[in-house]
Amino acid sequence: NENNALSFIKTIINDMDINAEAEMSDGENAKLIKITGKDSGLLIGHHGATLDALQYLVNLVANKKNNSGEENNNEENENSEENEEYNSGLKTQITEIGGKKEKGYMRVLLDVEDYRAKREETLRMLARRMAAKVQKYKNSVTLEPMNPYERRIIHSEIQKIPGITTTSVGIDNERRIIIYSEDEGINYYKNSKNRYRTQNYRGRNNKEKDDNKNISAEDEKKSTEIEEMNKK
């Protein structure tokens, strides 16, 4: 239940000897645990990886079955999968079994020093900056792999920019976003490491120009030969 979840986080903080405190409150369709303190940043990790891992464990604890085999009696969250990913920040919904949540599921969100909001603003700035790059150079841009929550932020921000759109490619931990111009389109390939990369339009166009030059040179040569034969 929610008390077990909060107790679990406090135990981790104490065991790691971190100068931080955890408090629980009611969030939107979920319980929210906020961690604050001098050393709380240690619980965030690279791009929130540690924070997401802790949130994973907290949700497992909060929804652990009791001795009778029944789930905690909490109201089931009716949000769509997309909204769940956006709000939770997890790569997959950890409490889903066979694609559906069991009855009585309680969702717990974990945040450290408002990291979630700060990360969201960073991602939105990244989306706008990459969109400007696409508009300027007419080349598509491939971002680093992101979890569903972060991809959702990028998609939503790009939707506000006319003429620029996005798509997701790859699977599991390698799923990433490609930002591209609706007029230019994209050209990406899958390399030997199952990673998607966008082709360089400038390089491709230069190759086409070189090919056209070669074709023109061959045509001119043939034309000259024909003229010499006619003279004879």
Accessible surface in RSA format (square Angstrom, percent):
REM  Atomic radii and reference values for relative SASA: ProtOr
REM  Chains: A
REM  Algorithm: Lee & Richards
REM  Probe-radius: 1.40
REM  Slices: 20
REM RES _ NUM      All-atoms   Total-Side   Main-Chain    Non-polar    All polar
REM                ABS   REL    ABS   REL    ABS   REL    ABS   REL    ABS   REL
RES ASN A   1    63.18  43.6  61.14  59.1   2.04   4.9  16.37  39.4  46.81  45.2
RES GLU A   2    57.72  33.1  57.38  43.4   0.34   0.8  11.47  22.2  46.25  37.8
RES ASN A   3   105.47  72.7 100.47  97.1   5.00  12.0  25.51  61.4  79.97  77.3
RES ASN A   4    76.57  52.8  72.99  70.5   3.58   8.6   8.59  20.7  67.98  65.7
RES ALA A   5     0.00   0.0   0.00   0.0   0.00   0.0   0.00   0.0   0.00   0.0
RES LEU A   6    34.63  19.3  34.63  24.8   0.00   0.0  34.63  24.3   0.00   0.0
RES SER A   7    62.31  52.7  57.88  77.2   4.42  10.2  26.95  57.4  35.36  49.5
RES PHE A   8    55.90  28.0  50.02  31.0   5.88  15.3  55.55  33.7   0.35   1.0
RES ILE A   9     1.57   0.9   1.57   1.2   0.00   0.0   1.57   1.1   0.00   0.0
RES LYS A  10    92.28  45.0  91.16  55.9   1.12   2.7  44.56  40.1  47.73  50.8
RES THR A  11    66.92  47.6  64.66  65.5   2.26   5.4  45.76  61.5  21.16  32.0
RES ILE A  12    31.18  17.7  29.52  22.0   1.66   4.0  31.18  22.5   0.00   0.0
RES ILE A  13     6.29   3.6   6.29   4.7   0.00   0.0   6.29   4.5   0.00   0.0
RES ASN A  14   110.22  76.0  90.42  87.4  19.80  47.7  26.33  63.4  83.89  81.1
RES ASP A  15   115.15  80.7  79.05  78.7  36.09  85.3  30.98  72.9  84.17  83.9
RES MET A  16   101.04  52.3  74.26  49.1  26.78  63.8  72.22  61.4  28.82  38.2
RES ASP A  17   130.97  91.7 109.78 109.3  21.18  50.1  30.89  72.7 100.07  99.8
RES ILE A  18    15.41   8.8   2.72   2.0  12.70  30.6   4.11   3.0  11.30  30.7
RES ASN A  19    89.90  62.0  81.22  78.5   8.69  20.9  24.24  58.3  65.66  63.5
RES ALA A  20    15.02  13.8   0.00   0.0  15.02  34.2   1.06   1.5  13.96  37.0
RES GLU A  21   121.37  69.7 116.78  88.3   4.59  10.9  43.35  83.8  78.02  63.7
RES ALA A  22     6.54   6.0   0.00   0.0   6.54  14.9   0.00   0.0   6.54  17.3
RES GLU A  23   123.55  70.9 119.20  90.2   4.35  10.4  42.85  82.9  80.71  65.9
RES MET A  24    44.44  23.0  14.59   9.7  29.85  71.1  10.39   8.8  34.05  45.1
RES SER A  25    58.71  49.6  49.49  66.0   9.22  21.2  48.71 103.7  10.00  14.0
RES ASP A  26   114.23  80.0  83.16  82.8  31.07  73.5  33.26  78.3  80.97  80.7
RES GLY A  27    30.66  37.8   0.00   N/A  30.66  37.8  15.17  41.6  15.49  34.7
RES GLU A  28   143.86  82.6 124.74  94.4  19.12  45.5  50.54  97.8  93.32  76.2
RES ASN A  29    83.06  57.3  54.40  52.6  28.66  69.0  18.27  44.0  64.79  62.6
RES ALA A  30    14.57  13.4   0.08   0.1  14.50  33.0   8.42  11.9   6.15  16.3
RES LYS A  31    46.61  22.7  46.58  28.6   0.03   0.1  22.15  19.9  24.46  26.1
RES LEU A  32    36.31  20.2  36.22  25.9   0.09   0.2  36.22  25.4   0.09   0.2
RES ILE A  33     0.00   0.0   0.00   0.0   0.00   0.0   0.00   0.0   0.00   0.0
RES LYS A  34    92.28  45.0  90.45  55.5   1.83   4.4  43.10  38.8  49.18  52.4
RES ILE A  35     0.15   0.1   0.14   0.1   0.02   0.0   0.14   0.1   0.02   0.0
RES THR A  36    67.63  48.1  66.93  67.9   0.70   1.7  43.63  58.6  24.00  36.3
RES GLY A  37    30.14  37.2   0.00   N/A  30.14  37.2  22.77  62.5   7.37  16.5
RES LYS A  38   179.41  87.5 137.16  84.2  42.25 100.6  91.90  82.7  87.51  93.2
RES ASP A  39    46.07  32.3  41.45  41.3   4.62  10.9   6.84  16.1  39.23  39.1
RES SER A  40     0.98   0.8   0.98   1.3   0.00   0.0   0.00   0.0   0.98   1.4
RES GLY A  41    43.16  53.2   0.00   N/A  43.16  53.2  28.71  78.8  14.45  32.4
RES LEU A  42   122.98  68.5 102.23  73.1  20.76  52.2 107.24  75.3  15.74  42.4
RES LEU A  43     1.74   1.0   1.74   1.2   0.00   0.0   1.74   1.2   0.00   0.0
RES ILE A  44    29.28  16.7  29.28  21.8   0.00   0.0  29.28  21.1   0.00   0.0
RES GLY A  45    33.81  41.7   0.00   N/A  33.81  41.7  21.39  58.7  12.42  27.8
RES HIS A  46   142.63  78.0 126.18  87.7  16.45  42.1  95.81  98.7  46.82  54.5
RES HIS A  47    74.15  40.5  60.58  42.1  13.57  34.7  33.59  34.6  40.56  47.2
RES GLY A  48     1.11   1.4   0.00   N/A   1.11   1.4   1.11   3.0   0.00   0.0
RES ALA A  49    62.16  57.2  49.00  75.6  13.16  29.9  56.49  79.6   5.67  15.0
RES THR A  50    54.56  38.8  50.00  50.7   4.57  10.9  31.47  42.3  23.09  34.9
RES LEU A  51     0.00   0.0   0.00   0.0   0.00   0.0   0.00   0.0   0.00   0.0
RES ASP A  52    18.22  12.8  17.22  17.1   1.00   2.4  12.63  29.7   5.60   5.6
RES ALA A  53    53.72  49.4  45.78  70.7   7.93  18.0  53.10  74.8   0.62   1.6
RES LEU A  54    16.62   9.3  16.62  11.9   0.00   0.0  16.62  11.7   0.00   0.0
RES GLN A  55     0.87   0.5   0.87   0.6   0.00   0.0   0.07   0.2   0.80   0.6
RES TYR A  56    95.76  44.7  95.76  54.5   0.00   0.0  55.90  42.0  39.86  49.1
RES LEU A  57    73.47  40.9  73.21  52.4   0.26   0.6  73.31  51.5   0.16   0.4
RES VAL A  58     0.00   0.0   0.00   0.0   0.00   0.0   0.00   0.0   0.00   0.0
RES ASN A  59     2.48   1.7   2.48   2.4   0.00   0.0   0.75   1.8   1.73   1.7
RES LEU A  60    78.63  43.8  71.53  51.2   7.10  17.9  73.05  51.3   5.59  15.0
RES VAL A  61    38.89  25.6  35.81  32.4   3.08   7.4  37.55  32.6   1.35   3.7
RES ALA A  62     0.12   0.1   0.00   0.0   0.12   0.3   0.00   0.0   0.12   0.3
RES ASN A  63    17.83  12.3  10.37  10.0   7.46  18.0  10.48  25.2   7.35   7.1
RES LYS A  64   155.24  75.7 141.96  87.1  13.27  31.6  91.99  82.8  63.25  67.4
RES LYS A  65   109.16  53.3  93.69  57.5  15.47  36.8  46.58  41.9  62.58  66.7
RES ASN A  66    73.58  50.7  56.57  54.7  17.01  40.9  39.36  94.7  34.21  33.1
RES ASN A  67   167.29 115.4 128.74 124.4  38.55  92.8  40.29  97.0 127.00 122.8
RES SER A  68    85.88  72.6  45.90  61.3  39.99  92.1  54.28 115.6  31.60  44.3
RES GLY A  69    44.55  54.9   0.00   N/A  44.55  54.9  26.51  72.8  18.04  40.4
RES GLU A  70   108.27  62.2 104.23  78.9   4.04   9.6  33.38  64.6  74.89  61.1
RES GLU A  71    34.93  20.1  26.07  19.7   8.86  21.1  14.26  27.6  20.67  16.9
RES ASN A  72    29.05  20.0  23.96  23.2   5.09  12.3   9.78  23.5  19.27  18.6
RES ASN A  73   149.91 103.4 113.08 109.3  36.83  88.7  36.61  88.1 113.29 109.5
RES ASN A  74    46.59  32.1  34.15  33.0  12.44  30.0  11.61  27.9  34.99  33.8
RES GLU A  75   164.57  94.5 134.21 101.5  30.36  72.3  59.51 115.1 105.06  85.8
RES GLU A  76    63.43  36.4  53.81  40.7   9.62  22.9   8.75  16.9  54.68  44.6
RES ASN A  77    16.01  11.0   7.55   7.3   8.45  20.4  12.19  29.3   3.82   3.7
RES GLU A  78   147.79  84.8 117.41  88.8  30.38  72.3  63.19 122.2  84.60  69.1
RES ASN A  79    38.25  26.4  25.43  24.6  12.82  30.9   4.19  10.1  34.06  32.9
RES SER A  80    61.01  51.6  46.56  62.1  14.46  33.3  52.94 112.7   8.07  11.3
RES GLU A  81   105.42  60.5  96.98  73.4   8.44  20.1  27.02  52.3  78.40  64.0
RES GLU A  82    98.91  56.8  94.41  71.4   4.50  10.7  31.01  60.0  67.89  55.4
RES ASN A  83    65.28  45.0  65.22  63.0   0.06   0.1   5.04  12.1  60.25  58.2
RES GLU A  84     3.37   1.9   3.37   2.6   0.00   0.0   0.02   0.0   3.36   2.7
RES GLU A  85    35.41  20.3  35.41  26.8   0.00   0.0   0.33   0.6  35.09  28.6
RES TYR A  86    57.42  26.8  57.11  32.5   0.31   0.8  40.19  30.2  17.22  21.2
RES ASN A  87    54.02  37.3  37.37  36.1  16.65  40.1   8.92  21.5  45.10  43.6
RES SER A  88     2.72   2.3   2.01   2.7   0.72   1.7   2.24   4.8   0.48   0.7
RES GLY A  89     0.43   0.5   0.00   N/A   0.43   0.5   0.42   1.2   0.01   0.0
RES LEU A  90     9.88   5.5   9.88   7.1   0.01   0.0   9.88   6.9   0.00   0.0
RES LYS A  91   112.72  55.0 103.09  63.3   9.63  22.9  64.87  58.4  47.85  51.0
RES THR A  92    96.14  68.4  92.44  93.7   3.69   8.8  70.40  94.6  25.74  38.9
RES GLN A  93    15.23   8.5   2.51   1.8  12.73  30.3   0.76   1.6  14.47  11.0
RES ILE A  94    29.34  16.7   5.12   3.8  24.23  58.4  11.49   8.3  17.85  48.5
RES THR A  95    16.92  12.0   6.34   6.4  10.58  25.2  12.37  16.6   4.56   6.9
RES GLU A  96    47.53  27.3  27.32  20.7  20.20  48.1   4.18   8.1  43.35  35.4
RES ILE A  97   107.21  61.0  94.85  70.7  12.37  29.8  97.76  70.4   9.46  25.7
RES GLY A  98    83.93 103.5   0.00   N/A  83.93 103.5  45.65 125.3  38.28  85.7
RES GLY A  99    58.87  72.6   0.00   N/A  58.87  72.6  31.54  86.6  27.32  61.2
RES LYS A 100   162.71  79.4 157.17  96.4   5.54  13.2 104.43  94.0  58.28  62.1
RES LYS A 101    32.91  16.1  15.00   9.2  17.90  42.6   1.31   1.2  31.59  33.7
RES GLU A 102    56.06  32.2  49.50  37.4   6.56  15.6  34.10  66.0  21.96  17.9
RES LYS A 103   176.16  85.9 163.12 100.1  13.04  31.1 106.61  96.0  69.55  74.1
RES GLY A 104     6.17   7.6   0.00   N/A   6.17   7.6   5.73  15.7   0.44   1.0
RES TYR A 105     7.48   3.5   6.08   3.5   1.39   3.6   4.12   3.1   3.35   4.1
RES MET A 106    13.10   6.8  10.35   6.9   2.75   6.5  11.70   9.9   1.40   1.9
RES ARG A 107     6.61   2.8   2.71   1.4   3.90   9.3   2.70   3.7   3.91   2.4
RES VAL A 108     0.31   0.2   0.00   0.0   0.31   0.8   0.00   0.0   0.31   0.9
RES LEU A 109    29.67  16.5  29.67  21.2   0.00   0.0  29.67  20.8   0.00   0.0
RES LEU A 110     0.67   0.4   0.01   0.0   0.66   1.7   0.09   0.1   0.59   1.6
RES ASP A 111    13.13   9.2  12.98  12.9   0.14   0.3   1.96   4.6  11.17  11.1
RES VAL A 112     0.14   0.1   0.00   0.0   0.14   0.3   0.00   0.0   0.14   0.4
RES GLU A 113    70.53  40.5  63.26  47.9   7.27  17.3  27.38  53.0  43.15  35.2
RES ASP A 114    73.70  51.6  70.26  69.9   3.44   8.1  11.54  27.2  62.16  62.0
RES TYR A 115    32.42  15.1  31.53  17.9   0.90   2.3  31.24  23.5   1.19   1.5
RES ARG A 116    37.28  15.7  37.07  18.9   0.20   0.5  28.68  39.2   8.59   5.2
RES ALA A 117    65.68  60.4  54.11  83.5  11.58  26.3  59.21  83.4   6.48  17.2
RES LYS A 118   128.25  62.6 121.02  74.3   7.24  17.2  85.41  76.9  42.84  45.6
RES ARG A 119    23.39   9.8  20.48  10.4   2.91   6.9   7.96  10.9  15.43   9.4
RES GLU A 120    42.68  24.5  42.68  32.3   0.00   0.0   6.55  12.7  36.13  29.5
RES GLU A 121    85.95  49.3  85.18  64.4   0.77   1.8  44.17  85.4  41.78  34.1
RES THR A 122    71.97  51.2  69.68  70.6   2.29   5.5  44.08  59.2  27.89  42.2
RES LEU A 123     1.14   0.6   1.14   0.8   0.00   0.0   1.14   0.8   0.00   0.0
RES ARG A 124    36.47  15.3  36.47  18.6   0.00   0.0  14.03  19.2  22.44  13.6
RES MET A 125    98.86  51.2  95.30  63.1   3.56   8.5  76.12  64.7  22.74  30.1
RES LEU A 126    37.72  21.0  37.59  26.9   0.13   0.3  37.59  26.4   0.13   0.4
RES ALA A 127     0.00   0.0   0.00   0.0   0.00   0.0   0.00   0.0   0.00   0.0
RES ARG A 128   100.05  42.0  94.37  48.1   5.67  13.5  48.03  65.6  52.02  31.5
RES ARG A 129   133.43  56.0 124.94  63.7   8.48  20.2  68.99  94.3  64.43  39.1
RES MET A 130    28.54  14.8  28.54  18.9   0.00   0.0  20.18  17.2   8.36  11.1
RES ALA A 131     0.97   0.9   0.97   1.5   0.00   0.0   0.97   1.4   0.00   0.0
RES ALA A 132    54.67  50.3  49.00  75.6   5.67  12.9  50.33  70.9   4.34  11.5
RES LYS A 133   101.02  49.3  95.67  58.7   5.35  12.7  51.01  45.9  50.01  53.3
RES VAL A 134     0.33   0.2   0.31   0.3   0.02   0.0   0.33   0.3   0.00   0.0
RES GLN A 135    81.93  45.8  72.53  53.0   9.40  22.4  27.68  58.9  54.25  41.1
RES LYS A 136   149.64  73.0 120.08  73.7  29.56  70.4  80.78  72.7  68.86  73.4
RES TYR A 137    97.80  45.7  84.00  47.8  13.79  35.9  56.43  42.4  41.37  51.0
RES LYS A 138   107.41  52.4 106.21  65.2   1.21   2.9  61.89  55.7  45.52  48.5
RES ASN A 139    33.57  23.2  32.82  31.7   0.75   1.8  14.03  33.8  19.55  18.9
RES SER A 140    10.17   8.6   0.01   0.0  10.16  23.4   0.04   0.1  10.12  14.2
RES VAL A 141    20.04  13.2  17.39  15.7   2.65   6.4  20.04  17.4   0.00   0.0
RES THR A 142    34.03  24.2   8.22   8.3  25.82  61.5   8.22  11.0  25.82  39.0
RES LEU A 143    11.19   6.2   7.64   5.5   3.55   8.9  10.91   7.7   0.28   0.7
RES GLU A 144    81.75  46.9  71.75  54.3  10.00  23.8  34.73  67.2  47.02  38.4
RES PRO A 145    50.50  36.8  34.56  31.5  15.94  57.9  34.84  28.8  15.66  97.4
RES MET A 146    13.02   6.7   1.24   0.8  11.77  28.0   7.77   6.6   5.25   7.0
RES ASN A 147    12.29   8.5   8.46   8.2   3.83   9.2   1.88   4.5  10.40  10.1
RES PRO A 148    13.15   9.6   9.36   8.5   3.79  13.8  10.53   8.7   2.63  16.3
RES TYR A 149    14.06   6.6  14.06   8.0   0.00   0.0  10.61   8.0   3.45   4.2
RES GLU A 150    10.14   5.8  10.14   7.7   0.00   0.0   0.17   0.3   9.97   8.1
RES ARG A 151    31.01  13.0  31.01  15.8   0.00   0.0   2.48   3.4  28.52  17.3
RES ARG A 152    72.57  30.5  70.40  35.9   2.17   5.2  14.34  19.6  58.23  35.3
RES ILE A 153     0.00   0.0   0.00   0.0   0.00   0.0   0.00   0.0   0.00   0.0
RES ILE A 154     0.00   0.0   0.00   0.0   0.00   0.0   0.00   0.0   0.00   0.0
RES HIS A 155    42.95  23.5  42.92  29.8   0.03   0.1  32.58  33.6  10.38  12.1
RES SER A 156    19.66  16.6  16.24  21.7   3.42   7.9  16.64  35.4   3.02   4.2
RES GLU A 157     8.93   5.1   8.93   6.8   0.00   0.0   0.00   0.0   8.93   7.3
RES ILE A 158     1.35   0.8   1.35   1.0   0.00   0.0   1.35   1.0   0.00   0.0
RES GLN A 159   147.33  82.4 112.84  82.5  34.48  82.1  40.77  86.8 106.56  80.8
RES LYS A 160   141.25  68.9 109.75  67.3  31.49  75.0  83.08  74.8  58.17  62.0
RES ILE A 161    33.76  19.2  30.14  22.5   3.63   8.7  30.83  22.2   2.93   8.0
RES PRO A 162   118.62  86.5  98.87  90.1  19.75  71.8 110.78  91.5   7.83  48.7
RES GLY A 163    36.65  45.2   0.00   N/A  36.65  45.2  25.86  71.0  10.78  24.2
RES ILE A 164     8.66   4.9   3.17   2.4   5.48  13.2   3.17   2.3   5.48  14.9
RES THR A 165    37.88  26.9  35.29  35.8   2.59   6.2  10.58  14.2  27.31  41.3
RES THR A 166    24.71  17.6   8.06   8.2  16.64  39.7   0.00   0.0  24.71  37.3
RES THR A 167    42.51  30.2  37.44  38.0   5.07  12.1  15.34  20.6  27.17  41.1
RES SER A 168    25.81  21.8   9.34  12.5  16.47  37.9   7.35  15.7  18.45  25.9
RES VAL A 169    10.07   6.6   6.39   5.8   3.68   8.9  10.07   8.7   0.00   0.0
RES GLY A 170     7.99   9.9   0.00   N/A   7.99   9.9   2.60   7.1   5.39  12.1
RES ILE A 171   123.85  70.5 120.50  89.8   3.35   8.1 122.51  88.2   1.34   3.6
RES ASP A 172   124.25  87.0  93.28  92.8  30.97  73.2  37.72  88.8  86.53  86.3
RES ASN A 173   101.25  69.8  89.37  86.4  11.88  28.6  23.85  57.4  77.40  74.8
RES GLU A 174    48.59  27.9  47.96  36.3   0.63   1.5  25.22  48.8  23.37  19.1
RES ARG A 175    79.55  33.4  79.39  40.5   0.17   0.4  16.21  22.2  63.34  38.4
RES ARG A 176    14.09   5.9  14.09   7.2   0.00   0.0   0.00   0.0  14.09   8.5
RES ILE A 177     0.46   0.3   0.04   0.0   0.42   1.0   0.04   0.0   0.42   1.1
RES ILE A 178     0.00   0.0   0.00   0.0   0.00   0.0   0.00   0.0   0.00   0.0
RES ILE A 179     0.00   0.0   0.00   0.0   0.00   0.0   0.00   0.0   0.00   0.0
RES TYR A 180    40.33  18.8  40.33  22.9   0.00   0.0   9.41   7.1  30.91  38.1
RES SER A 181    11.72   9.9  10.58  14.1   1.14   2.6   2.23   4.7   9.49  13.3
RES GLU A 182   108.32  62.2  80.80  61.1  27.52  65.5  24.12  46.7  84.20  68.7
RES ASP A 183   140.34  98.3 103.90 103.4  36.45  86.2  30.31  71.3 110.04 109.7
RES GLU A 184    80.27  46.1  59.67  45.1  20.60  49.0   4.38   8.5  75.89  62.0
RES GLY A 185    23.53  29.0   0.00   N/A  23.53  29.0  22.68  62.2   0.85   1.9
RES ILE A 186    46.92  26.7  20.60  15.3  26.33  63.5  20.60  14.8  26.33  71.4
RES ASN A 187    53.15  36.7  49.63  48.0   3.52   8.5  10.07  24.2  43.08  41.6
RES TYR A 188    83.05  38.8  61.62  35.1  21.43  55.8  24.04  18.1  59.01  72.7
RES TYR A 189    96.59  45.1  90.04  51.2   6.56  17.1  62.08  46.7  34.52  42.5
RES LYS A 190   113.97  55.6  85.44  52.4  28.53  67.9  40.61  36.6  73.36  78.1
RES ASN A 191    47.27  32.6  35.20  34.0  12.07  29.1  22.30  53.7  24.97  24.1
RES SER A 192   116.40  98.4  72.38  96.6  44.02 101.4  59.73 127.2  56.66  79.4
RES LYS A 193   145.12  70.8 126.84  77.8  18.29  43.5  79.66  71.7  65.46  69.7
RES ASN A 194    87.69  60.5  84.60  81.8   3.09   7.4  11.45  27.6  76.23  73.7
RES ARG A 195    90.91  38.2  90.38  46.1   0.52   1.2   3.62   4.9  87.29  52.9
RES TYR A 196    42.42  19.8  42.09  23.9   0.34   0.9  11.71   8.8  30.72  37.9
RES ARG A 197    81.77  34.3  81.77  41.7   0.00   0.0  33.04  45.2  48.73  29.5
RES THR A 198    31.67  22.5  13.58  13.8  18.10  43.1   0.00   0.0  31.67  47.9
RES GLN A 199    72.96  40.8  69.51  50.8   3.45   8.2   6.56  14.0  66.40  50.4
RES ASN A 200    90.07  62.1  78.95  76.3  11.12  26.8  30.34  73.0  59.73  57.7
RES TYR A 201    10.74   5.0  10.28   5.8   0.46   1.2   8.66   6.5   2.09   2.6
RES ARG A 202   139.30  58.5 134.51  68.6   4.79  11.4  54.40  74.3  84.90  51.5
RES GLY A 203    38.18  47.1   0.00   N/A  38.18  47.1  30.86  84.7   7.32  16.4
RES ARG A 204    89.29  37.5  81.61  41.6   7.68  18.3  41.31  56.5  47.97  29.1
RES ASN A 205    58.11  40.1  57.49  55.6   0.62   1.5  14.59  35.1  43.51  42.1
RES ASN A 206    72.16  49.8  71.27  68.9   0.89   2.1  20.96  50.4  51.21  49.5
RES LYS A 207   133.42  65.1 129.79  79.6   3.63   8.6  98.40  88.6  35.02  37.3
RES GLU A 208    87.09  50.0  85.32  64.5   1.77   4.2  33.52  64.8  53.57  43.7
RES LYS A 209   125.51  61.2 123.44  75.7   2.07   4.9  73.12  65.8  52.39  55.8
RES ASP A 210    75.54  52.9  74.41  74.1   1.13   2.7  21.83  51.4  53.71  53.6
RES ASP A 211    57.67  40.4  56.13  55.9   1.54   3.7  20.93  49.3  36.74  36.6
RES ASN A 212    87.52  60.4  85.64  82.8   1.89   4.5  24.93  60.0  62.59  60.5
RES LYS A 213   142.91  69.7 134.36  82.4   8.55  20.4  86.03  77.4  56.88  60.6
RES ASN A 214    87.04  60.0  84.47  81.6   2.57   6.2  20.00  48.1  67.04  64.8
RES ILE A 215    97.63  55.6  97.58  72.7   0.05   0.1  97.63  70.3   0.00   0.0
RES SER A 216    68.25  57.7  60.79  81.1   7.46  17.2  35.66  75.9  32.60  45.7
RES ALA A 217    60.29  55.4  49.71  76.7  10.58  24.1  54.70  77.0   5.60  14.8
RES GLU A 218   102.25  58.7  99.67  75.4   2.57   6.1  32.90  63.6  69.35  56.6
RES ASP A 219    81.29  56.9  75.31  75.0   5.98  14.1  28.76  67.7  52.53  52.4
RES GLU A 220   123.12  70.7 117.00  88.5   6.12  14.6  42.30  81.8  80.82  66.0
RES LYS A 221   137.91  67.3 131.51  80.7   6.40  15.2  80.10  72.1  57.81  61.6
RES LYS A 222   127.15  62.0 126.57  77.7   0.58   1.4  73.70  66.3  53.44  56.9
RES SER A 223    53.38  45.1  48.93  65.3   4.46  10.3  27.08  57.7  26.31  36.9
RES THR A 224    63.55  45.2  62.71  63.6   0.84   2.0  44.09  59.2  19.46  29.4
RES GLU A 225    83.62  48.0  82.18  62.2   1.44   3.4  32.03  62.0  51.59  42.1
RES ILE A 226   101.87  58.0 101.74  75.8   0.13   0.3 101.87  73.4   0.00   0.0
RES GLU A 227    98.48  56.5  96.19  72.8   2.28   5.4  30.55  59.1  67.93  55.5
RES GLU A 228    92.95  53.4  91.24  69.0   1.72   4.1  27.58  53.4  65.37  53.4
RES MET A 229   139.67  72.3 125.32  82.9  14.36  34.2 101.20  86.0  38.47  51.0
RES ASN A 230   117.15  80.8  84.97  82.1  32.18  77.5  30.07  72.4  87.08  84.2
RES LYS A 231   175.90  85.8 136.52  83.8  39.38  93.8  90.60  81.5  85.31  90.9
RES LYS A 232   210.25 102.6 144.11  88.4  66.13 157.5 108.92  98.0 101.33 107.9
END  Absolute sums over single chains surface
CHAIN  1 A    14449.1      12153.0       2296.1       6975.2       7473.8
END  Absolute sums over all chains
TOTAL         14449.1      12153.0       2296.1       6975.2       7473.8
